[in-house]
Amino acid sequence: MADERARHFRRLGRLRRSARRWSVLAGGLGGAAAVLTPYAGLGLPDAAWAAAAGSAIAVACWRWADHRALAAVPAPPALDPAEAAARSRARLAAAVERLPVGPGVLAEVRRFRARVGLRGTAAAEPWARLDRAALTLGGLAGRLTGLAEPAVREAAEADRSLRELATRVAGVEGAVKLAPQGPLVEAHAMLVAQLEDGVAAYERLVVAAAGYVAEDTRPNTAHPAAARLTEATDMLHGVAAALAELRTPQPRPS
């Protein structure tokens, strides 16, 4: 959503510029009509000049009236700087997302920001492994159809859950630094163990998905392209042998 305060002042500026343009036009047409109108009376061309001048004056008056009415309305309050920055980022993200490669770029930026936020914590290494596994699974997702579709949905849900767990680990770790003893340390260790187990299970799922794709796309016979290339090679060998035989001089009968 655009800034309502900025929109208000932009509209006010447009009305002011429009009123000034019409005022200048009305003055020019009015002066021309006064100079060109003969003393003996109005003719048809003179009536056109006068009508144009009168219309321009009326429109100029309406524009100034609209400008005064809008100027009398209190401007919307200014946005908080944090909210304005958030809206600017949202508009920028929406503009990038409309590009052909926009979604991929935004996803990579979000992954990078999350990785930087977890740097130096126990969740950083599992998060990096999860990123690699998720990218690998994303490359296989288009071929995981049929019986493998439920596994893809389960993997997506597990990815969200593990990322939330990694964020929780980082938050608890920050509190552990303030109180390095007590039950909080045990809770942190338990969360780290859960994250490690979950990422390892996700990696095993990705390996199984790769095996499924490999078996599903492995042909029982030779690839058709290889068979056609073999036939073309044999044909060329035959043609070469025939040409060589034709070029070999035949012995003359004695």
C-alpha positions in Angstrom: 0.0 0.0 0.0 1.4 3.4 -0.9 2.0 6.1 1.7 -1.3 8.0 2.0 0.5 11.2 3.0 2.7 11.1 -0.1 -0.4 10.3 -2.2 -2.3 13.3 -0.7 0.5 15.7 -1.5 1.0 14.3 -5.0 -2.7 14.8 -5.8 -2.5 18.3 -4.4 0.5 19.1 -6.6 -1.3 17.8 -9.7 -4.3 19.9 -9.0 -2.2 23.0 -8.5 -0.3 22.5 -11.8 -3.5 21.8 -13.6 -5.1 25.0 -12.2 -2.1 27.0 -13.3 -2.1 25.6 -16.8 -5.8 26.3 -17.2 -5.3 29.8 -15.8 -2.6 30.6 -18.3 -4.7 29.2 -21.1 -7.8 31.1 -20.0 -5.7 34.3 -19.9 -4.3 33.8 -23.3 -7.6 32.9 -24.9 -9.3 35.8 -23.1 -6.7 38.3 -24.3 -6.9 37.0 -27.9 -10.7 37.2 -27.8 -10.6 40.8 -26.5 -8.1 41.8 -29.2 -9.6 40.0 -32.1 -13.2 40.8 -31.4 -14.2 43.7 -33.8 -16.0 46.8 -32.6 -18.8 46.3 -35.1 -20.1 43.1 -33.5 -19.3 39.4 -33.1 -19.0 37.1 -36.1 -18.8 33.3 -36.0 -15.0 33.1 -35.6 -15.1 35.7 -32.8 -17.8 33.7 -31.1 -15.6 30.6 -31.2 -12.7 32.6 -29.6 -15.0 33.9 -26.9 -16.5 30.4 -26.2 -13.0 28.9 -25.9 -11.9 31.7 -23.5 -15.1 31.3 -21.4 -14.6 27.5 -21.2 -11.0 27.8 -20.2 -11.9 30.3 -17.4 -14.6 28.0 -16.1 -12.3 25.0 -16.0 -9.6 27.1 -14.3 -12.1 28.1 -11.7 -13.1 24.5 -11.1 -9.5 23.4 -10.8 -8.7 26.1 -8.2 -11.9 25.2 -6.3 -10.8 21.5 -6.2 -7.3 22.6 -5.1 -8.7 24.7 -2.2 -11.0 21.9 -1.1 -8.2 19.4 -1.1 -5.8 21.8 0.6 -8.4 22.3 3.4 -8.4 18.5 4.2 -5.8 17.7 6.8 -2.9 15.6 5.4 -2.7 12.0 6.7 -0.2 11.5 9.5 3.3 10.5 8.5 4.3 6.9 8.7 6.6 5.5 11.3 10.1 5.1 9.8 10.1 1.4 10.5 6.7 0.9 8.9 7.7 3.0 5.9 10.8 0.9 5.4 8.8 -2.3 5.7 6.4 -1.1 3.0 9.2 -0.1 0.8 10.8 -3.5 1.1 7.4 -5.2 0.4 7.0 -3.1 -2.8 10.5 -3.9 -3.9 9.9 -7.6 -3.2 6.6 -7.5 -5.1 8.3 -5.8 -8.1 11.2 -8.4 -8.1 8.8 -11.3 -7.8 7.0 -10.3 -11.1 10.3 -10.8 -13.0 10.8 -14.3 -14.6 13.7 -15.1 -12.2 12.3 -13.1 -9.3 10.9 -15.9 -7.1 14.2 -17.7 -7.2 16.2 -14.6 -6.4 14.0 -13.7 -3.5 14.2 -17.3 -2.1 18.0 -17.1 -2.3 18.1 -13.7 -0.5 15.8 -15.0 2.3 18.0 -18.1 2.7 21.1 -16.0 2.9 19.6 -13.6 5.4 18.5 -16.6 7.6 21.9 -18.2 7.3 23.6 -14.9 8.4 21.2 -14.6 11.3 22.2 -18.1 12.6 25.9 -17.7 12.1 27.9 -18.6 15.2 25.1 -20.8 16.7 24.7 -24.5 17.0 21.9 -24.3 14.4 24.1 -22.8 11.6 25.6 -26.2 10.4 22.3 -28.1 10.4 20.6 -25.2 8.6 23.3 -25.2 5.9 22.8 -29.0 5.5 19.1 -28.5 5.3 19.5 -25.8 2.6 21.7 -28.1 0.5 19.2 -31.0 0.9 16.2 -28.7 0.1 17.9 -27.4 -3.1 18.6 -31.0 -4.2 15.0 -32.0 -3.5 13.7 -28.9 -5.4 15.6 -30.1 -8.5 14.0 -33.5 -8.2 10.4 -32.3 -7.3 9.3 -32.1 -11.0 9.9 -35.9 -11.4 8.5 -37.0 -8.1 5.0 -37.8 -9.3 2.5 -40.5 -8.7 3.3 -42.6 -5.6 6.1 -40.1 -4.6 3.8 -37.0 -4.3 2.9 -37.6 -0.6 6.6 -37.8 0.2 7.1 -34.4 -1.5 4.3 -32.8 0.6 5.7 -34.4 3.8 9.2 -33.0 2.9 7.8 -29.5 2.5 6.1 -29.7 5.9 9.3 -31.1 7.5 11.3 -28.3 6.0 9.1 -25.6 7.6 9.2 -27.4 10.9 12.9 -27.9 10.9 13.6 -24.2 10.1 11.3 -23.1 12.9 13.2 -25.5 15.2 16.5 -24.0 14.1 15.3 -20.5 14.8 14.2 -21.7 18.3 17.6 -23.3 18.9 19.3 -20.0 18.1 17.0 -18.1 20.4 17.5 -20.5 23.3 21.2 -20.4 22.7 21.2 -16.6 23.2 19.5 -17.1 26.5 21.9 -19.8 27.5 24.8 -17.3 27.1 23.2 -15.2 29.8 22.6 -18.2 32.1 25.2 -20.9 31.3 23.9 -23.3 34.0 20.6 -24.9 34.9 17.8 -26.6 33.0 18.0 -24.2 30.1 21.3 -25.8 29.0 19.7 -29.2 29.0 16.7 -27.9 27.0 19.1 -26.3 24.4 21.0 -29.6 24.1 17.8 -31.5 23.6 16.6 -29.0 20.9 20.0 -29.3 19.1 19.7 -33.1 19.1 16.2 -32.9 17.7 17.4 -30.6 15.0 20.3 -32.9 14.1 18.1 -35.9 13.9 15.5 -34.1 11.8 18.0 -32.8 9.3 19.6 -36.3 9.0 16.1 -37.8 8.4 15.5 -35.1 5.7 18.8 -35.9 4.0 17.8 -39.6 4.0 14.5 -38.7 2.4 16.3 -36.7 -0.3 18.6 -39.7 -1.0 15.6 -42.0 -1.3 13.9 -39.5 -3.7 17.0 -39.4 -5.9 17.0 -43.2 -6.0 13.3 -43.2 -6.9 13.9 -40.8 -9.8 16.9 -42.8 -11.0 14.9 -46.1 -11.0 11.8 -44.5 -12.5 13.7 -43.0 -15.4 16.1 -45.8 -16.1 15.2 -47.5 -19.4 15.1 -51.2 -19.9 16.8 -51.0 -23.3 19.4 -48.8 -24.9 18.5 -45.2 -25.4 16.9 -44.5 -28.8 19.5 -41.9 -29.6 22.3 -44.4 -29.1 20.6 -46.9 -31.4 20.1 -44.3 -34.1 23.7 -43.2 -33.8 24.9 -46.9 -34.1 22.8 -47.4 -37.3 24.2 -44.1 -38.8 27.7 -45.2 -38.0 27.2 -48.6 -39.6 25.8 -46.9 -42.7 28.7 -44.6 -43.0 31.2 -47.5 -42.7 29.3 -49.3 -45.5 29.4 -46.2 -47.7 33.1 -45.7 -47.1 33.8 -49.3 -47.9 31.8 -49.1 -51.1 33.6 -45.9 -52.2 37.0 -47.5 -51.5 36.1 -50.5 -53.6 35.0 -48.4 -56.5 38.2 -46.4 -56.4 40.5 -49.5 -56.4 41.6 -50.1 -59.9 40.5 -53.5 -61.4 43.1 -55.8 -63.0 42.8 -56.0 -66.8 42.3 -59.4 -68.4 45.4 -60.7 -70.2 
